[in-house]
Structures are given as structure tokens and as C-alpha cells.
Amino acid sequence: MHLLHIDSSIRGDWSVSRRLTARAVDAWRAAHPGGTVAYRDLGADPLPHLDAAGGLARMTPPDQHTPAQRESWELSERLVDEVKQADVVLLGLPLYNYGAPSSVKSWVDHLIVPGLAYDPTTQEGLLGDREFVVLASRGGGYGEGAPRNGWDHAEPWLPHGLSLTGLRPRFISAELTRAPSVPAMAELIPLHEASLAQAEKEIDNLWPPAGAAR
């Protein structure tokens, strides 16, 4: 068994999404003692965004690629192959300015490759036969009844952004993560703690440890 672990937060040790993905990796390793883990850090080592020089590689026959298009295409090949090698893909998804980090958008853009991630004739996704777990963190509250309900554009977008590939995310989310550090949010700390505890519980139940009763 093989897991692909992807982080995207730029907050380092302050990051809740990184803490959650680390917990999930520990849980997965406990359930798969012989398993292997590959790691990609989009926060520390972001992928290049698609640009005018190389971005059209996915719409241009490979034998007509410019050097920049060839380089962009080869990067997409590597990223798609990382996903194809994995039985489980684990993504940490913080909320930045009410959307996904731009590094995650770039990762998604590089995966949307005809012939590699989806069949250009049938539009069938070629990456769907694996588990895809997304651990989301949000500094505020965006649930039903909250003043900013509906302002989280990261979680609704990701399934649509990856729909061509066949990847279907399962979300586990922790809200109000800024409450402990923002005085004006102090009264929301209990709600944050409850949200975080629920997310941790869901993570711990993702993969029963090896030898555990089922």
C-alpha cells in the first residue's frame, strides 16, 4: 500500500491542516505497517502556475511542443504518476481569502491532462480508483447560520476542479482555528475545540490499526 501526502499551508508549525495531515499519516501507517509514503509540500515548494509559455502543452500535440511546453507537460506527467502510484491521496487544504491556496489550484491544473488523467474521447476519469481524503482547516466559521455561511469557496470548488480526473474527495474539516490566537474570537474557543476534536476523531477512524477488531 502507498500513500501520497500533500501539504499546502504556508504556516509551518502553526498550521492546523499540517497537524491534521500528520495525524492522518500516523493513523495510516498504523493500519498499514508495510506501507510507503510519498510527500509533496506545496506550501514550501509550490508548483509553477500555467503560463503563456508552457500552459498550452495540454492542448498541443506532443510532437509540436516548444521547450517550455515540453517541460510543463513532463511536470504534469510526474504529478499524475504520483497520484496513480498511490492507493490513498491525502491533501491538507487551508482556507486562504475564502478560497483554496493558489498552490493547490496549480496542482489541480497540472493534473487535468487528456490521456493521462482522463480519456479525451469518453471524458472518463482515470484517477478515480483510489481513496482521496482532504483535511480542511478554516480560521473562521462558515457553517449554517454563521455570518459568513457560503464564503468558503475551497471545499465546494475542489470536487468540481478535479471532476474530470475521477478523484472524489472525502472532506474532514476543522473550523474556527484562529479562535485561540485572536482575542476577539475568544468566546468561540470552545466551538473551535469541539470542531478540532471531531475532526481528529474522524481521522482516527479512517483506517483501523492493523490487527484491530473490525
KEVO-166227 format. One record per residue: z, y, x of N, C-alpha, C in turn; residue in three letters. Coordinates in steps of 0.2 Angstrom, whole numbers. Atoms other than C-alpha are relative to their C-alpha. Layout:
REM KEVO-166227
n_zz, n_yy, n_xx, ca_zz, ca_yy, ca_xx, c_zz, c_yy, c_xx, pado
Z, Y, X, Z, Y, X, Z, Y, X, ala $
...
REM end
This chain:
REM KEVO-166227
n_zz, n_yy, n_xx, ca_zz, ca_yy, ca_xx, c_zz, c_yy, c_xx, pado
0, -6, 4, 0, 0, 0, 0, 6, 4, met $
1, -7, -4, -4, 18, 6, 1, 6, -5, his $
-1, -7, 4, 2, 35, 0, -3, 6, 4, leu $
2, -6, -3, -6, 51, 3, 5, 6, -2, leu $
-5, -5, 1, 7, 65, 4, -2, 7, 2, his $
3, -7, -1, 1, 83, 2, 5, 5, -2, ile $
-4, -6, 1, 12, 99, 3, -4, 6, 0, asp $
4, -6, 0, 6, 116, -1, 4, 6, 0, ser $
-4, -6, 0, 21, 128, -1, 0, 3, 7, ser $
0, -3, -6, 22, 141, 12, 7, 2, 2, ile $
-7, -2, -1, 41, 142, 11, 4, -4, 4, arg $
-4, 4, -5, 46, 129, 23, 6, -3, -3, gly $
-6, 3, 3, 64, 123, 21, 3, 3, -6, asp $
-2, -3, 6, 66, 135, 7, -3, -3, -6, trp $
5, 2, 6, 53, 126, -4, 3, -6, -4, ser $
-3, 5, 5, 59, 116, -19, -6, -6, 0, val $
5, 5, 0, 42, 107, -20, 0, -4, 6, ser $
0, 4, -6, 43, 101, -2, 6, -5, -1, arg $
-6, 4, 1, 61, 95, -6, -2, -6, -5, arg $
2, 5, 5, 54, 85, -21, -5, -5, 3, leu $
5, 4, -3, 39, 78, -12, 4, -5, 5, thr $
-4, 4, -5, 51, 72, 2, 4, -5, -3, ala $
-4, 4, 4, 62, 64, -11, -4, -6, -2, arg $
5, 5, 3, 47, 55, -19, -2, -5, 6, ala $
2, 4, -5, 41, 49, -2, 5, -5, 2, val $
-5, 5, -2, 58, 41, 2, 0, -5, -6, asp $
0, 5, 5, 58, 33, -15, -6, -5, 0, ala $
6, 4, -1, 40, 26, -12, 1, -5, 5, trp $
-1, 5, -6, 45, 19, 5, 5, -5, -2, arg $
-5, 5, 2, 60, 11, -3, -3, -6, -4, ala $
3, 5, 4, 49, 2, -15, -6, -4, 3, ala $
6, 3, -3, 35, -2, -3, 2, 0, 8, his $
-3, 0, -7, 44, -6, 14, -6, -1, 5, pro $
6, 1, -4, 27, -11, 22, -5, 5, -1, gly $
5, -5, 1, 18, 4, 16, -1, 5, 5, gly $
1, -6, -5, 10, 18, 26, -1, 6, -4, thr $
0, -6, 3, 10, 36, 23, -4, 5, 4, val $
4, -6, -3, -3, 50, 27, 2, 6, -2, ala $
-3, -7, 2, 2, 68, 27, -5, 5, 1, tyr $
4, -6, -1, -8, 84, 24, 4, 6, -2, arg $
-4, -6, 2, 1, 101, 24, -5, 6, -1, asp $
5, -6, 2, -10, 114, 15, 3, 6, 1, leu $
-3, -6, -1, 3, 127, 17, 0, 2, 8, gly $
0, -2, -7, 4, 126, 36, -7, 0, 3, ala $
7, 1, -3, -14, 121, 39, -5, 0, -6, asp $
5, 0, 5, -25, 127, 25, -7, -2, 1, pro $
7, 2, -1, -42, 121, 22, -5, 7, -1, leu $
5, -6, 1, -57, 134, 23, -2, 0, -7, pro $
3, -1, 7, -62, 141, 6, -8, -1, 1, his $
7, 0, 0, -80, 138, 1, -3, 7, 1, leu $
3, -6, -2, -91, 152, 8, -7, 0, -1, asp $
8, 0, 0, -109, 158, 8, -3, -4, 5, ala $
3, 4, -6, -112, 149, 25, 0, -7, -2, ala $
0, 7, 0, -107, 132, 21, 2, -3, -7, gly $
-2, 2, 7, -101, 131, 2, -6, -3, -4, gly $
5, 3, 4, -118, 126, -4, -2, -7, 2, leu $
1, 6, -2, -118, 110, 5, 0, -6, -5, ala $
0, 5, 6, -114, 100, -11, -6, 1, -5, arg $
5, -1, 4, -129, 107, -19, -7, 0, 4, met $
6, 0, -5, -141, 105, -4, -1, -7, 2, thr $
1, 7, -3, -149, 88, 1, 2, 0, 7, pro $
-3, 1, -7, -140, 82, 17, -5, 1, 6, pro $
5, -1, -5, -156, 82, 27, -3, 7, 1, asp $
2, -7, 0, -158, 101, 23, 6, 4, 2, gln $
-6, -4, -2, -140, 106, 29, -1, 4, 6, his $
-1, -4, -6, -138, 120, 40, 6, -2, 4, thr $
-6, 2, -4, -125, 118, 54, 7, 1, -4, pro $
-6, -2, 4, -112, 127, 43, 1, -5, -6, ala $
-1, 5, 6, -116, 116, 28, 2, -7, 2, gln $
-2, 7, -2, -115, 100, 38, 7, 0, 2, arg $
-7, 0, -1, -98, 105, 44, 4, 0, -6, glu $
-4, 0, 6, -92, 109, 27, -1, -7, -4, ser $
1, 6, 3, -99, 93, 20, 4, -6, 3, trp $
-4, 5, -3, -91, 82, 33, 7, 1, -1, glu $
-7, -1, 2, -74, 90, 29, 1, -3, -6, leu $
-1, 2, 7, -76, 86, 11, -1, -8, 0, ser $
0, 7, 0, -81, 68, 16, 7, -3, 3, glu $
-6, 2, -3, -65, 67, 26, 6, 0, -5, arg $
-5, -1, 5, -54, 74, 12, -1, -5, -6, leu $
1, 5, 5, -62, 62, -1, 2, -7, 2, val $
-2, 7, -2, -60, 47, 10, 8, 0, 1, asp $
-7, 0, 0, -41, 52, 12, 2, -2, -7, glu $
-2, 2, 7, -40, 50, -7, -1, -7, -1, val $
2, 7, 2, -50, 34, -8, 4, -5, 4, lys $
-4, 5, -3, -39, 26, 5, 7, -1, -3, gln $
-7, 0, 3, -23, 30, -5, 1, -4, -6, ala $
-2, 3, 7, -15, 19, -19, 3, 5, -4, asp $
-4, -5, 3, -4, 34, -23, -2, 7, 4, val $
1, -7, -2, -8, 53, -21, 6, 4, -2, val $
-5, -4, 2, 7, 64, -21, -1, 7, 2, leu $
1, -7, -1, 5, 83, -22, 6, 4, -2, leu $
-5, -5, 2, 18, 97, -21, -4, 6, -2, gly $
4, -5, 3, 12, 111, -32, 5, 6, -2, leu $
-3, -6, 2, 22, 128, -32, -4, 4, -4, pro $
3, -5, 5, 18, 142, -44, 0, 6, 4, leu $
1, -6, -3, 11, 157, -35, -4, 5, -4, tyr $
4, -5, 4, 7, 173, -45, -3, -3, -6, asn $
2, 3, 7, 6, 162, -61, -6, -5, 1, tyr $
5, 5, -1, -7, 150, -53, 2, -4, 6, gly $
-1, 5, -6, -9, 136, -40, -1, 4, 6, ala $
2, -3, -6, -9, 141, -22, -7, 0, 2, pro $
7, 1, -1, -26, 145, -16, -2, -5, 5, ser $
2, 6, -4, -25, 131, -3, -1, -6, -4, ser $
1, 6, 4, -24, 119, -17, -7, 1, -4, val $
7, -1, 3, -39, 127, -26, -5, -2, 5, lys $
5, 2, -5, -48, 125, -9, -1, -8, 0, ser $
0, 8, -1, -43, 106, -8, -4, -3, -6, trp $
3, 3, 6, -49, 103, -26, -8, 2, 1, val $
7, -1, -1, -66, 112, -22, -3, -4, 5, asp $
3, 5, -5, -69, 101, -7, 0, -7, -2, his $
1, 6, 2, -66, 86, -17, -6, -1, -5, leu $
5, 0, 5, -79, 90, -30, -7, -1, 3, ile $
6, 2, -4, -93, 81, -21, -4, -5, -4, val $
5, 6, 3, -108, 72, -30, -1, -5, 4, pro $
1, 6, -4, -110, 55, -24, 6, -3, 4, gly $
-6, 2, -3, -93, 55, -16, 6, -1, -5, leu $
-6, 0, 4, -80, 59, -29, -2, -1, -8, ala $
2, 2, 7, -91, 57, -45, -8, -1, 1, tyr $
7, 2, 1, -108, 50, -50, -4, 5, -3, asp $
3, -6, 3, -120, 64, -52, -5, -2, -6, pro $
4, 2, 5, -130, 54, -64, 4, -1, -7, thr $
-4, 2, 6, -117, 47, -76, 6, 5, -1, thr $
-6, -4, -1, -103, 60, -71, 6, -4, 0, gln $
-6, 4, -1, -91, 46, -69, 4, 1, 6, glu $
-4, -2, -6, -77, 50, -58, 1, -7, 4, gly $
0, 5, -4, -75, 39, -43, 7, -1, 4, leu $
-6, 0, -3, -57, 43, -38, 6, -2, -5, leu $
-5, 0, 5, -48, 38, -54, 5, -7, 1, gly $
-4, 7, 0, -41, 20, -49, 6, 1, 5, asp $
-6, -1, -4, -25, 27, -41, 4, 4, -3, arg $
-5, -4, 3, -9, 35, -46, 0, 7, 3, glu $
0, -7, -3, -8, 54, -44, 6, 3, -3, phe $
-6, -3, 2, 9, 62, -45, 0, 7, 3, val $
0, -7, -2, 11, 81, -45, 7, 2, -1, val $
-7, -2, 0, 28, 88, -41, 0, 8, 0, leu $
1, -7, 1, 28, 106, -48, 6, 4, 0, ala $
-6, -4, 0, 40, 120, -45, -2, 7, -2, ser $
1, -6, 3, 42, 136, -54, 6, 5, 1, arg $
-6, -4, -2, 53, 151, -49, 3, 2, -7, gly $
-3, -3, 6, 55, 157, -67, -1, -6, -6, gly $
0, 4, 6, 55, 149, -85, -6, 1, -4, gly $
7, -1, 3, 38, 146, -93, 0, -5, -6, tyr $
0, 5, 5, 43, 133, -107, 0, 4, -7, gly $
0, -2, 7, 43, 135, -126, 6, 5, -1, glu $
-5, -5, 1, 52, 151, -131, 2, 4, 5, gly $
-1, -5, -6, 53, 159, -114, -5, 6, -1, ala $
4, -5, 0, 46, 176, -112, -7, 0, 3, pro $
6, 1, -3, 33, 170, -101, -3, -7, -1, arg $
3, 7, 2, 28, 154, -110, -8, 1, 0, asn $
7, -1, -1, 10, 151, -106, -3, 3, 6, gly $
2, -4, -6, 10, 161, -90, -1, -5, 6, trp $
1, 5, -6, 10, 145, -79, -8, -3, -1, asp $
7, 2, 1, -9, 143, -76, -2, -6, 5, his $
1, 5, -5, -7, 130, -62, 0, -7, -3, ala $
0, 6, 3, -2, 115, -72, -5, -2, -5, glu $
6, 1, 5, -15, 117, -86, -6, -1, 4, pro $
6, 0, -4, -28, 120, -73, -2, -6, 4, trp $
1, 6, -5, -26, 105, -61, -4, -6, -4, leu $
4, 6, 3, -32, 91, -73, -7, 2, -2, pro $
7, -3, 1, -47, 102, -78, -4, 0, 7, his $
3, -1, -6, -51, 106, -60, -2, -7, 3, gly $
2, 6, -3, -51, 88, -55, -3, -5, -5, leu $
2, 5, 5, -58, 80, -71, -6, -4, 2, ser $
6, 3, -2, -75, 76, -63, 2, -6, 5, leu $
-2, 5, -5, -66, 65, -50, 3, -6, -3, thr $
-3, 6, 3, -57, 54, -62, 8, 0, 2, gly $
-7, -1, -1, -40, 59, -55, 4, 3, -6, leu $
-4, -3, 6, -27, 61, -69, 7, 1, 3, arg $
-7, -1, -3, -11, 69, -63, 6, -1, -5, pro $
-6, 0, 3, 6, 65, -69, 5, 5, 3, arg $
-4, -5, -3, 17, 80, -68, 8, -1, -1, phe $
-7, 0, 0, 36, 81, -64, 1, 7, 2, ile $
-1, -7, -2, 42, 99, -64, 7, 2, 0, ser $
-6, -3, -1, 57, 109, -59, -1, 8, -1, ala $
1, -7, 2, 59, 127, -67, 6, 4, 3, glu $
-6, -4, -1, 70, 142, -63, 2, -1, 7, leu $
-2, 2, -7, 70, 138, -44, 3, 6, 3, thr $
-3, -6, -3, 74, 156, -40, 6, 3, -2, arg $
-6, -2, 3, 89, 157, -50, 6, 1, 5, ala $
-5, 0, -4, 101, 153, -36, 0, 6, 5, pro $
1, -5, -5, 94, 167, -25, -1, 7, -2, ser $
2, -6, 3, 90, 181, -37, 6, 2, -5, val $
-6, -2, 4, 106, 190, -44, -1, 1, -7, pro $
1, -1, 7, 98, 195, -60, -1, -6, -4, ala $
2, 6, 4, 94, 177, -64, 7, -5, 1, met $
-6, 4, -1, 112, 171, -60, 2, -4, -6, ala $
-2, 4, 6, 116, 166, -78, -5, -6, -2, glu $
5, 6, 2, 101, 154, -78, 1, -6, 5, leu $
-1, 5, -5, 108, 144, -63, 1, -7, -4, ile $
-1, 7, 3, 114, 130, -75, -6, -3, -3, pro $
7, 2, 3, 97, 129, -83, -4, -3, 6, leu $
4, 2, -6, 89, 128, -66, 3, -7, 3, his $
-3, 6, -3, 102, 114, -60, -2, -6, -5, glu $
2, 5, 5, 98, 104, -76, -7, -2, 1, ala $
7, 1, -1, 79, 106, -73, -1, -4, 6, ser $
1, 4, -6, 80, 100, -55, 3, -7, 0, leu $
-3, 6, 0, 92, 86, -59, -5, -5, -4, ala $
4, 4, 4, 80, 80, -72, -7, -2, 4, gln $
6, 1, -4, 65, 81, -60, 2, -5, 5, ala $
-2, 5, -5, 75, 71, -47, 1, -7, -3, glu $
-1, 6, 4, 79, 58, -60, -7, -3, -1, lys $
7, 3, 2, 61, 56, -65, -3, -3, 7, glu $
3, 2, -7, 56, 55, -46, 3, -7, 2, ile $
-3, 6, -2, 69, 41, -43, -2, -6, -4, asp $
2, 6, 4, 62, 31, -57, -7, -1, 0, asn $
7, 1, 0, 44, 32, -52, -2, -7, 3, leu $
2, 7, -3, 44, 16, -41, 7, -3, 1, trp $
-6, 3, -1, 59, 4, -42, 0, -3, 7, pro $
-1, 3, -7, 66, -1, -25, -2, -7, 1, pro $
2, 7, -1, 59, -17, -18, 6, -4, -1, ala $
-6, 4, 1, 70, -31, -24, 4, 2, -6, gly $
-4, -2, 6, 77, -21, -39, -2, -4, -6, ala $
1, 3, 6, 78, -29, -56, -5, 4, -4, ala $
5, -4, 4, 63, -24, -67, 1, -2, -8, arg $
REM end
